[in-house]
Amino acid sequence: MVVVGEVTIGVTVLGFFLSPHITKLMEVARSCATSKYKLYTGTVDKLLKMEQDLRDIKFFLGSATMGGFVNDPGWLNSLWKLKDAIHDAEEILDLFESHMLELEAAKNLKKHRGGASSSKKSTDTSSSKAPSLQQLDKVLKNLAGLREKAQELSQNHKAVLSPISDRSTGMGQDPVRDRKLFFGYDNKYEQLVTMLREPDSNTDKKVIAILGHGGMGKTELARQAFRDVKSEFNLLIWVPAYGKNTQLSLLGEIWKSAVGKKSVSEMNISSLQNELKELLKSKKCLLVLDDVWSDEQAINDALRCFTDYVSVGSRIVITTRANICSAALSADANATIVLNGIGDTEVSLLLNDTAKLGGDSPLSPIQRLLNKQVPKLKGSPLAAIEIGDELRKEKVKQQTGSHKRCCEILDDIEQHLGSVLSSHLCTYRHLPPHLQRCFAFCSIFPNNWRFQREKLTKMWVALGFVEESSDGLGGTSSMEGIARGYFNNLVDRSLFHLEEASSSSKGEGDKCYVIHEQIHWMLRLASTNNCISISGDHSASKRRIPSSVRHLSVTSGCLDKLKAYSIRLSNLRTLLVLKDDDDSDPAPSIDKTILKEFKGVRVLDLTETGITQLPENIEKLKHVRYLGLPSTISSNLCDEVTRLLFLQTLSVGDKSNREKKKVCIANISGIGRLSKLRESIEFQVIRGSEKAGHSVSELAGMDSLGETLSIKGLDAVESKEEAMEAQLGRKFSVKILKLEWGPPNPRLVDDRPSAGSSAAAAPDPAVAILEGLQPHRYLHELRITRYPGETSPSSTWLGGLERLTRLYLKNCRKLKALPALGGLPCLEILDIKELTSIERINSDFCGGGAFPKLKKILLEDMRVLVAWDDMPRHAFPLLSDVSIVDCPELSSLSGLGCCRAPLRLSVRGCALITPETLPAKFSDDVSTCKFH
């Protein structure tokens, strides 16, 4: 057991060095070294030296550690020390970056208060201080020494690393047990045999998948069916598929199984295909691929060769742990058998049969203890067999004390499941390093925890587990999007399962996922040197915490006892405070004063506590990237939250508290200091004379914002120059932009300049302000509400939004004409409501374009609109859905006559639109109109 755990720890450590963590630190070191702010003499050279050492370490431990794990205790110890040194480097670089951010915030504050800015090298005007040269030298010395160790590992990696592939490939086709002694899965067996025996059809060559975790009985179920349907097929082929990741290797195994142990070493892929074609043609075959791990296209190509050669009615059965493999090999969902374990009664029968306990009375101590412990085996046939074998060996000895030893085995049953653990560890080892580190982190959550994808993936981002990548279009994909991809990959590998209660939820945010208990148990053992969970049933005397631990979850009742543990709290990167199992209080209170000890924490989650105010001195936790607060927290967060300069995610309550989170963020004064915030936010512009810290310039440096940015109160913006200070063109992570002006001031509604006055001739300030809010060209959705201008901004403002798919214009009551939108190449949905000054829609609407992708238009509450005039001949090639609501003066829709696709027109509250006034295309029975 210990050896298995140590082996997995090696995998976890190596995964860290292949993570984006080091790359990011290299970027930060160079950024600080080349900063415009002054540093102590000699600091720049030392920062550049740190960057080079980190680069060397990543190089040495990059390609050298792929495909293996460290099993040597001495090397493991060296790797842990190297990991600690990198954490120290991260700590000091955070302090440098924090110093730069403080200086930038101080400069911006001075600028917006009217202070002069300088183009010269800026000086330190904040209270923050950069780390000393002594601190930097200490980190560099430690890092340089361990760099040499990394180089040594690189040079000797073949001797140090053990291969990951340690599974036996000799699993045969013969069942281990007689059918009458094959306990459980009766319905699954009947389902499998029925699919194998289904009548032939003209195209039926079905792929059947048996899916389940290690030890769930996939192979034995396939063996039972393989034996029992022999008479139904002309040729039966059993292939141990583990490690067969190429078309040649898999076809070679099929060939050897079909004709015996004949060598295929002399054959190339072409000759092997020809031999198989002759062997398999016109035969009804059953092929079992046992233990498939790969989802490579080459495996699918091999199966396609097989199905091309065999006759109708042939079957392919694959056993696999990962849903991604069954999907890649074209197993239909209706032909997938999922094994989640057998019932406790069947586990007990299997265990008794294996242990030969038939002579024991049901009331004997062994039987009573066995029945009590069976639920801990979680339905795993392999676990039942393993425990049964241990009990049988003890009974065979028939020595004094064997009865006591059997009771000890059952009493500590989880410590005797080495084969089960090894099976699950094999799954873990085969994960890519980026998935290893993300999945191992999940071990700090309690068993049967209900994971929310968005919350977990944001924690991964905050901890540096996620690497930016190109989106293929010249930009970068969002870190959150990449993290969601990681999570979905783990779901595809069957390591997360959608909770049954969540399966009917429509939105992803409402779904919860769980990890199988045995997988979770394996994770805890695999990550015990890095991730720890402490609850009320552990005490300091029972458990020693390794100094290498960086991620901790603790129940609220144990939080104030952490100082009694042998752990340096300032080293921790994650702290999750959870509710005690026996705590009836739905929102338990905690001792907030201890939180100041966690100076290095990046993820701080207090969601399950009952605090109403932020902890005192929260600004001392300056490294925090993820802050989770309970629903009991006050909506008015103290200004200290803006001192968390690295904050990326602010979570409030659970998924039902989205509105409160929005309010909490909107109430933060001086939010511009949080330049690394990655949240979708609603920003309320307030004039400085009314409330400080809410001018539109606060958004200037917030270039990492989440998918949605909503800006309200734009009537408080007084000029184009002020609007430009928001710098929306730099916020490439924002995909949905909402711009909203406040309701018109009743006192000013009737105070309009006369047509001949100089004020009437002056440029419309609303147009200039909107132009100052020019977004980046990759925006997907734009919503404009209560825009007070009479004209649209220049054609380049909207025309430059080359990826805009959805545009919503609402309550822009002064706008005299629709903007020219036909040139938008990706626009699919156009929603126009309450534009009460527009009288006609004419060809200017196209602006020389043709709306090439537009599919849906909604016109609603356009009270003075009288006609939709003729459009250019080639306009609206894909338009298929048009809704027109409450346009009482509208009498002509001739503009729809040019549409080439069949139209679905819905009309309500438009008395002048009748079947007789519709364009001719509605008389051909292809396009339809529904009057409400």
N, C-alpha and C positions, 0 to 999 in steps of 0.2 A: 504493500500500500504506500509506504513512504517513498519507495523508489519511483512508483508510477507518478506520484504527486510531484517529485523533484523534476522528472522528465518534462512534465507539462509546464512547470515553472520556467524551464529553459526555453520552451517555445514562446511563452508570454514575454520574457525578457527580450528575446531576439526580435519579436514583433514590434517592440517599442523603437528599436533602432531603425526599423524600416518604415516608421511612421512619418507623417509630415512634420512632426514636432521639431526635429532638428533643422529641417529646411526653413521653417518659420523663424527659428532662433537665429539662423544665419542672416536672414533678411532683416531682422530687428537689429542685430549687431551692426550691420553695414548702414542701416538707416540712421542709427544713433551716431555712428562715427562720422557720417556726412551731413549731420544736422546743421542748420544755420545758427544754432545757439552755441554759445561758448561753453567749453568744458575745461576741466583741469588740464594743465600741460601734460602731455604724454598719454592722455586718455584715448585719443583717436587711434594711435598705433596699437594700443592694447586691445581695443575693441576689434580692430581689423585682425589682430592675432587670434582673438577668440573665434572670429568668423572662420578663419583658416583651419583652426583645430577642429571645429565642429564639422567643417567640410570633409576633413581627412577621416574623422571618425565615421561619418555616414558612408564614405567611400569604402573604408576598411570592412565595415560590418554590413555592407550592402549585399553585393553579389556573393560574398563569402558565406553568408548565413542562409541563403536560399536553399530549400530542399532538405533541411536537417534541423536538429535541435541539440542543445548542449546537455550532456548527462554527467559531466564531470563536476563534482562539488567545488573544486578550486576555481574552475573557470566560471561557474555560476556565481561564486562570491565576487569574482572580479567584475562580472557583468553588472551585478547589483551596485557595486561601487561606482562603476562608470555611469550607470543610470542616475545615481545620486548626484554625481558631479554635473551631469547635464541639467538636473533639476536646480542645482545651485546656480548654474549659468543662466537658466531661465529666470531665476529669482532676481538676480542682479540686473539683467537686461530689462525686466519689468520695471525696476526702480529707475533706470535710465529713461525708459520710454515714458513713465509716469512724470518724471521731471520735465521732459519735453512737452508733454500735454498740458501740464500746469503753466508752463511759460506761454504756450500758444493761447490758452484760455485767458491768461492775464493780458496778453497783447490785444486780443479781440475785445475784451472788456474796455480797455483803455481807448481803443479805436471808436467803439460805439458810444463812448461817453464824450467823444470829441477830442481825444488826445492825438497828438501827431504820431504818425508811423514813420519808421526809419527803414531805409533799404540796406543799411549797414548791418554787420554781424550783431545780432540782438544780444542784449545783456540780460542777466538774471534779475527779473523784477517781481518774482513770486517768492513765497515763503518756502517753497520746496527746494531741496538740495540734492544734487546728483551724488551717487555713491562715491566714496573716497577711493583713492588709488590703492590703499591698503586692502580694501574689500575686493577690488578688482584683481589685484595681484594674487590674493589667496585663491580665488576661483581659477585663475589662469594656471597657477602652479599645479593644482589638483587635476585640472583638465589635461594639461600637457603630459603628466605622468601616466594617466590612464589612456591617453592617446597611443602611447607606445604599446600598451597591453592590447589595444584594439588592433594595432598593426601586427602584433605577434599572432593573434587569433586569425587574422586574415591569411597570414603566411602558412599557418598550420591547420587550417580549417578542416581538411580531410581527416586529420587524426583526431580532432576535437569533436566534430559533429557526428551524431548518429543519424541514420536515415529515418525519414518519417514512415516510409512504407514498411510496416512490420506485420501486416496481416497475412495469414496463410491463404494461398490461392488453391489449395488442394481440397476444398470442400466438395464432397461427392454428391451424387444424385440419389443415393439410397436413403430412405427415411431412417431416422434414429429409432423411432418408436413404432410399434404396431398401431394400426388405425384405431383399435379399440382402446389403446392407452394414450391416444393423442388428445389431451385434455383441453377443452375450450375451443373457441373459434368454429363451432359446428356450422353456424350460419355462413361464416366466411368461406369455409370449405365448400359448402353446397353452392355458394355463389360462384366460386372459382371453377368448380367442375362443370356447372351449368354453362358458363361462358366458353369453356373448352369444348363442350359437346354440342353447342348450338348448331342447328342445321346450316348447310352450306348456302351461300348466296353468290351471285355472280362476281361480286367484288370483295368478298369477306376474307380479309387476312388480318385479323384483329391483333392489336398490341394490348396486353393486359398488364397492369402494374400492381404489385403488392408493395405498399408503402408503410413504413414504420421505423421507429427508432431502433438502435441496436438492442438485441436481446428480446425483441418482441415476437419472434417466431416466424419471420418471413420465409426463411430458407426451409424450415421444416414443413410449413404449410405447402410450399411449392413442391417439395419432395413427395408429400402424401398424394397430391393431385397428379404429379408426374407418374407415379407408380400406378394409380388407379385408372388412368385413361390410356394406358399403353395400346390397348386394342383398337383405339379410335384413329390412330395415326400410322402411316407407313414408315416414318422415321422419327426417332426421338433424339434430341441433341441437348445435352446439359453443358453449359459453359460457365466456369468461374470467371466472372467478368472483371474482378478487381484488378486494377493496374493495366487493363487493356484499353488504352486511350487512343489508339490509331486504328484505321481501317484494316491495315495489314495484320496487326496483332489479333484483332477480334475475329476476322475471317479465318486466320490461322487456327485459332482455338475452336471455331466451328468445324473446320476441316478435321482437326485431330479428334474431336469428340465423335464425329460422324463416321470416320473410317478407322479409328484406333490411334495408336501412338505414332503414326507415320510422320516423319519429319517434314517440315515445310520450309526448312532453311534454304533449300535450293530454289524456291519459288519466289517470283516477284508478284506484285499485286495483280497484274494482268493474268498471269498463268494460274494464280490461285482462284481468281474469279471464274476462269474457264473451267477449271476442275470442279468447282462447286456447282456451276451451272449444269454440267453433265450429271453430277451426283444427285442433285435436288430436283431436276426438272420432272414435272408431272407427278411429284410425290406430295402427299399431304403430310406436312411436318409439324412437329412441336419443338420449338426452341425455347429453352429457359436460359436467360442471362442472369446469373445469381450474383448479387452484390455489386450493382452498377453504381459507380461514383461520378462518372464523367458525363457532362452534358455537351461535349464537343461535337461539332458537326460531323467529324470523321466517324463517330459511332453511328450516327443517323445514316450516313452513307453506306456503312456496312450492312445495316438492317435493310436499307432499300435494295441492296444487291440480293439479300436473302429473299425478300418478298417478291422481287422480280422473277426469281427462279422457281419458287415453290408453287404448288397448285392451290386452287381456291379451297378455303376451309382450314388452311394452316393457321397456326397460332404462335405468337411470341409472348412469353411471360417474362417480365423483369422484376427482380426484387431490388429495392433501393430505399435509402433513407431520406432522399431529397425529392420533393415535389418537382423541382426544376429539372431533374433527370427524367422523370416520367413524362413531363410535358415536352421536353426536348426530343424524346423518342416517340412522340405522337400517340401516347396512351390517352384515350378519351376519358373524360371525367366519369362517364358511366361505366368505364371498364377499369376503374381504379379501386382497389380494395385496401382500405386503411386499417392497420392493426394498431390499436391503442392499448392493448393489454387484455388479458383474460380476467374473468371475475375472481374474487377472493376464494370462492368455493373451489373453482378449478385449480387455482394456485395451490391450495391446501392439498387437493387430491394428487396433483403432480408432484408436490414436495414429498408427500407420504410415500408415493410409489417409488420415487427415486431413492429415498432414504431407507426403504424397506421397513417402514414402521407399522406394517399391517398388524403385528401382534400386540401393539400397545393399546391399552384401553383409552377410549376417548376422554376419560377423566384423569388420565395420568398427567403428572406435572409437565412432561415433554409436550403432550398433545395440547394441553391448555395453553402453554406458553407459545406453541407453534401457531395456534389459532389467533392468539393475541397479536403476534408479530407479522402475520401474513400481509396485512394492509401496507406495511412498510416496503414490500417488494413491488408495489405499484403495478401489479398485473404482468410482470415480466416473466415469461417462461424460463428464460436463461437464468434469472435470479433464483427461481424455485429449484431449478436443476442444480445450480451451484451450491446452494445451501443444503439441498438433499444429499449431494455427494459428500459434503463434509460430515453430515450426520451419519451417513452410512459407513464411512471410514472409521468413525469413532465406535460405532456399534460392532463393527467387525472385529475390532481389537479385543472386545470383551474383557477389558482390564478394569481393575478397581478405579473408580473415578471417571469412567467413560460416560456414565449417565450424567454426572455433574458437568463434564466437558460439553455434552450436547446442550444442556441448559445454558451454559455460558455462551455457546455459539448463537443460540436463539435470542438470548438476552441482549447481545451486542451484534445483531444480525447485519447491520449496514457495514460493519468492519470486515465482513467475510464475503464481500461481493466484488472481488478483484477482477473477475472476468467481465462482469457487467461494467465496471468502471473503465476497464481497458477498452471495451467496445465504444463507450461514449467518448473517451479520450481520443480515439482514432478519428471520430467525427470532428472533434475540436482541432486536432492537428492538421486536418486537411483543409481547414479554412484558410483563406489568404490572410496575411498578417493584419491588414486593416480591419477585417472582420473579427479576427481573434481578439484584438484589444477592445473593440466595441462590445463584443459579446461577453468577454470576461468581466467588464465593468458591471454587467447586470447582476453579478453574484452578490453585490452589496444590498440588493433589494431582498425582502423576505420571500420565503417560498410561497408560491401561488399568487405573487404580486400581479396586479392588473396593469400592464404597461400601456401607456398612451404614446403613440409613435412620435407625435410632435414634441412632447416633453422630453422623452429620452434622447431623441436625436439632437435637440438643442444642447443637452448636457454634453453629448459627444463633441459638438462643435466647440463648446466652451473649454473643453479639456484638450483641444488640439488634436483630436483623433481623426479629423476629416481634412482631406487635402483638396485644394482648389484644382479644377481642371477646365480645359477649354470646352466651350459649348459648340465648337465646330463652326461658329458664325463670326469669329473674330473677337468674341468676348469670353467671359468666364461664367461657368455655371455657378449658381448660388451654393454656398456651403450647406445650407439647409436642404436644398434639392439633392445634393450629393449624399448627405447623411440619410435622407429618406430612401435613397437608392440602396445604401448599406442595409437599412432595416428591411426593406423589401426583399433583398437578397437572402437575409437570414430567414425570412418567412418562406421563401421559395425552397430553402434547404430544410424546411420543416423544423427549425429550431425555435421559432415563435409560432404559436397557434392562435388563430382568432377565437376569442372566447365565444361560446355558443350564444350567450345572451346578447352579444354585439353583432352577430352575423346578419341580423336584419336591419342594422343601422345603415342609413343612407350615406351619411357623411363620414369621411375618414376620421375626423376629429372626435366622433362619438364612439369609435370602436376601441376595444381593449384587447390586448394580446397576453397570453400566458406562456410560460416555459414549463415543459414537463418536469416533474419533481426530480426524476433521476438525472436529467440533464442539468438541472439547477444544482443538485448535489455534486455532480462532477465539476461544474464551474467553480464552486466554492473551494474544492480541493485544488483545482488547477491554478487559482489565483490567490491562494492563501498568503503569499508573501507580498501581495500588492493591494488586495481588497479584503476588508474585514467587516463583519456585521456583529454588533454587540446588542443584546437584548436582556430583558430582566432575568432570563435563566442562566446568564453568564456572570461570573464575578472575577475580579482581578486575580484571585487565588487560583481560579480554574484555568485561566487562559493567559498565555504570554503572547503579546502582540509583537511581531517582527518589526524592527526599526525601518524596514524597507516599505512598510505599508503607506500608501498614499491616498487611498479611498476608503472612507468609513461611513457606515450607517449605524445609528445608535438610537435606542428608544429614549423618550423624554425622561423617564425615570432614572436612566443610567448616565445622562449627559453630565450632571454635576459630579459624577464619580470617576470621570475619565482621567483625572490627574493621578488616580491611584494605579492606573495601568502604566506599564513600561513603554510609553509611546511619547514621542515629541510632537505635541499637537500642532506646532507651527510648520511641521513638514507636510501636513495633510493637504491634499489638493481638492478633496471632496468631503463634505459633511452633510449627511442627510439625517435630520432629526425626525424619528417616526413615533407614532403613538404606541404606547405599551398595550400588549394584547389584552391585559386585564383592566385597562383604564376605561371606565364607563363615561368619562368626560369626553364629549365629541371634539373639544378644542382644548387640550391640556396646556397649562402654562409651563414655562421653562425658566431656568435661571439664565437670563440673557448676559450676565456679566462674564460668564466663562467663554462666550463667543470671541472675545477679544484675543484669546489665546491662539485662535486659528488664523494666524497672520498670513499664512501662505495659501489659504483656501481659494480655489477657483469656482467651485460649484457649492453654493450654500442653499440648501433647500429646507425651509421651515414651514412648508405647506401644512403639515399635520399638527402644528402647534396652535396655540390660541392667542398668540401675541396680537396686540392692537396697535402698537407703535413699533417703529424700527428700533433694533437694539442700540443702546448708547454706544457712542464711538464707532458706529458702523463704518465711518470713513477710514478707520485703522485697518480694515480688511481691504486694502487697496488693490489686491489682485483679483477680486471677485469678478467673474465673467457671467455667471448665472446666479440670479437671486430669486428663490422661490418663497413667496409670502402666503400666509393663510387668508381665507376669505374674511377673517375677523379684523384684518389690518385696516387702519384708517385710510380713507380715500385721499387725504392730504398728507402725502409723504413729506417728511422733513427735508430741508434743503441739503442735509448731509448726503442724501443719495446721489447728488450730483458730484460728490467727491470720489465716487466709484468710477474712475475714469476709464476702466477697462470693461465696464458693464456692457454685455451683449444682449442678455435676455432678462426681462423682468416678468416673472410669472406670478399671478395672483389667484389663489384658490384653485379649483379644478375647472373642467371644461364648461361648467354652468356659470362661471363668474367672469365671462368674457367682457361684459359691459363694465363691471367694476374695474377690471384691469385697464380698460380704455380710459376711464375717468381718472384713475391713479396716475397714468402717464400724462394725460392732458393737464393735470394740476401741478406738474413739476415745473417750478420756475427755474430758468437758466438751464433748460434741458440740453442746450447746445454744448455744454461741457461733456456730455455723454456721446462723444464723437464715434464711438465704436458700437453704439446700440444697433442691434439687428432686428428690432421689433417693427411690426406694422404699427403705425401710430396715428392718432387723431390730434392735430396741432391747432389750438385756438389762438389766433392772432389777437393780441390786446395792445392797445396803445400804451407806450411807456408811461404816459402821464396817469394812466389808470392802474397799471400793475406792471412792475418791472419783471424782466426775464421772459416775456412772451412776444417779443417782436419777431417778425419773419426772418430776421438775420440769425436767429438761434439755429435755424436749419442749415446754415452755411457749411459747416464742417461735418454734418451727419450723412456721410456718403455710404454708409453700410446699412441703411434702414431696410426694413423688411419689404415684403411684397406690396403692401398697400400703404400709401401716404395720403391722408386726408387733411386738407388745410381749410379751416373754417375762419370766418370773420375777416375775409379779405377786404372788406370795406374800411378796415383800420389801416390798410396800406395806402400811402399817400402819393407814391410816385413809382415810375418804372425803375428808377435806380434802387429804391428800397426793395421792390419786388425781386430784382436781380440778385440781391444779397442772399436769397434763399438758395441760389445755385442749384436749381433743380436739374439742370443739364448734366450734372456730375453724378446723379444718384441712379446709377445703372441697375442697382438691385431692385429698385422700385418698378413694378410692372403695372400697378393700378394707381392712378393719380385722381384724386377727387378735389376739385377746387370749388369753394362755396363762399359766396358773399352773404352778408347778413340781410335780414328783411329790410325793405326801404324805410327810411325815417319818415313817419307820417307828417312831420312838420315841413319836410322838404319836398314831398310828392308834388304839391301844386305850385311850388316855387320854381317854375321853369323859365329860362330866358326866352324872350320873344324871338321870332325867326330872324329879325334884322339886327339883333344886338350883337356886340362884339363877343359876348360870352358864348353865343350860339355858334359863332364861327371858330371858336377855339378848338383845338384837338380834344377828342374825347379821352379823359384821363383813364377811364376803365379799359380802353383798348391798349393804351400804353402799359398799364399794370399787367394785363393778361400777357402781353408780349414779353414782359420782364419775367414771367413765370414759364418760359419756354422749357419743356421737358426734354429728356434725351430721346433720340430717334427710335430706341428699341421698346418704347412703351407699348403695352398690350391693350390697356383699357383706360379711357379718359371720361370723367364725369364732370360736367360744368353746371353749377346750380346758381341761380339768381344773378347771373352776369348782368351788370347794369348798363352795358354799352349798347349803342345803336348799330354799330358795325362790328364785323369780325376782324380779328388781327390779320396781318399780312398773309398772303397765300403760303409763304414759306413756314409759317408757324405750325399749321396743321399739316401742310403738305410734306413736311419733313418727317412725319411720324410713319416711317416705312413699315413698321410691324404692328401698327394699331389694328386690332380686330373688332373692338367694341367702342362705340362712341355714344354718350348719353348727354343730351342737352335738355335742361329742365328749368322752367320758370325764368327764362331770359326774356322778360316781357317787353323790353325796349328794342330788341334786335329786329331790324327791318327786313333782313334777307338772310337766308341760310348761307353758311360759308360754302365755298367750292370744295367739295369732298370727293369728286369722282376720281381724282388721281391717287387716292390712298390705295396702295396695291393689295393690302391684306384685310381691309375693312369687311366684316361679315355681318355685323348687327348695328343698326342705326336706330336709336330710340329718342324721339323728339316729343317733348311734352310742355305745354303751357307757354309756347312762344306766341303770345297774343297780339303781336304787331305785324306778323308776316301775312301778306295778302296773296302772294302767288309763289309757286315753285316753278321756276323756268330753267332753261338750259344752262344758265349761269351756275346752277347747282352742281353740274358736272365739271365745270371748270376745265374743259378740254380733256377730261378723263372719262372713263366708262364704268366705274364701280366694278372692276373685274371679279371681285370675290364676294360682293354683297349678296346676302341670302335673305335678310329679314329687315323690314322697316316698320316702325310704329310711329304714327302721328296721332297725338292726343291733345285735346283741349286747345286747338288753334282756332280761336273764335272768329277771326276775320279772314281766314284762308278761304279763297273763292275758287281757286283752280290749281290743279297740277298739270301744267302745260306740257306740250310735246317735248320729248327728250331726243338727243341724238340717236341715230339709227342703231348703233351698236351698244347702247347703254344697257346696263343691268343684265348681263348674260346669264347669271346664276340666281337672280332674284326669284324666290319661290313663295315667300310668306309676307303679306302686307296686311297690317291692321290699322284701321282708321276709326278713331273714337271721338265723339263730341266736337265735330267741326261743322257747326250748323249752317254756315254760308257756303260750304264746299259744293260745287255743282259739276265739276269736270275732273275726270281722271284720265285724260288722254295721254298723259305721260307714261301710263302703264302699257300702252299699246305697243311699245317697242320691245317689251320683254320677250325673250325667246323661250325661256323655261316655262312649264306649266305653273300657273299662279294659284295660290290659295288666298283669297281676299276676304277679310272680315270687316264689316261695316256696322257701326253702332252710333246713334245720335247724329246722323248726317241725313236729314230729311230730304235733301235735294239730290242725293245719290240714289238712283233706282236702277233696276235691270236695264231699262232703256237707255240710260246715260252712260253705261259702261262701254269700254272699248270693244271692238269687234271680236277680239281674241276670246272673250268670255262666252261667245256663242258657239264655240267649237267643242264643248263638253270636255275639254282637256283642262282648261282653267276653270276654277269654281269661285263663286261668291256667296258668302253667307251673311244675311242681314239679321241683325239682332233688334 
